[in-house]
Every structure is written in C-alpha cells, then in structure tokens.
Amino acid sequence: MKKVILALFILAAISVFVAFDLGRFLTLDSLKQAKGTFAAWQSSAPWLTAAGYFGLYVVMAALSLPWAAQLITRNRDVNRMVSARMSPPTANQCRTKR
C-alpha cells in the first residue's frame, strides 16, 4: 500500500512538472538571472535578507523539532530494552533456590 501511494505521488509530481513546464526554471540562464536578481536585492536590503534567512531557519527548526523529539524518545526506549537484556545479573538473580 505504501509503495502504491509513493508511486502515485511521484507520478503526480512528474505530471505537474510537465504540465506547468517547470523545466524552464532549471536552465542555466534562468538560474544565473535569478542569482543576479537575488544579489541585487540583497545589496539593496541586507537587513531584510538577513531577517528572511533567520525566519527560514526558525521555520525549518520548528518543523524538525517534533521529528527529533520522536527519534530521541524512540532511541531512549530502544536503549532501555537493550541495556536491560545486556546488563549483568543482579544478586537476586544469581542466588539459587535450595
């Protein structure tokens, strides 16, 4: 089921790319033009550019925190399970019943 959804998503992305002719933005000339436009904008408004970079960083970090917390929590649970299995026996476990 997951493979079908992934295949449909990839097919939809390719269809959108072709339908809207998005390949025109990936030419070397258009990338050079965009770089020049951005450099001009950056030189005219450096503080606004810095604020934009900072805002983008904050959004990216905010979106990644839930995933990082989930990974940390899962990793802690796995470490507990592994350490419980690999820990040396306690004194109560070593005693034999007589």
N, C-alpha and C positions, 0 to 999 in steps of 0.2 A: 504494500500500500504506500509506504514512504517513497519507494522508487518511482511509482507512478506519479505521485504528487511532484517529486523533483523533476521528472521528465516533462510534465505539463508546465511547470514553472519555467524551465529552460526554453521550451518551445514558445511560450508566451513572450519571454524576453527577446528571443530572436525575431519573433513576429513584429513586436513593437519597434525593434531596431530597424528592421527593413521597411515597415510601413511608414514610419516618420522620417526615413532617410537620415538617421543619426550618424551614419558614416561620414557625412560631410564635415562633422566636427572633429574627426580624428585624422585629418590631413595635416601634413607638416606646416603648410601655410596658415591654416586656421589656428593651430597651436602657437605658432610664432606671433600671430596677430593678437591672440588672447594674452600671451605673455607680455607683449608690449603695452597693451591696454591696462593690464594689471599693474605693471611697473609705473606707468604714468599716474594711475590712480593712487598708488602707494606713495609716490613722491609728493603728490598734492595733498594727501590727507594721511600722514604717518600715524597719528594717534587713533584715527578711526580704523586703520588697518590693524594696528596692534590690538585694539578692542575687539575687532572681528576675530582675530586669531585666538584671543583669550576666550571669547564666547564659544567658539567652535570647540576649544579644548574642554571647557566646562561641560558642554553638552555631551561630548564624547565620553568624558569620565563619568558623568551621571548615568549614561546609558550602559556603561560597562560595569558599574558597581553591583547591580543585582546578580549578574553572572559571576563576578568574582566572589561575592559572598556565598553563592551556591557552591562554587568549586571548593572554597575553603571549608565549608561545612561538610561537604561530602568527603573531602580529604581527611578531615579530623575523624569522621566516623570510620573510615577505612583504616586509619592508623590505629584507632582503638581496637578494632577487630583483629588486626594483625598482631598488635602487641599483646593482646590477651591470649592469643594462641601460641605466641613465641616466648612468653615470659617463663622464667624458671618456676618450678613448682614451689608452692608455699610449704611451710612446716606442717600444716594440717593435711596437705595432700601427700606428704611423704610418710606419714605415720601409717602403719599397717594395723589392721584390726586384729586383736588377739582374742 
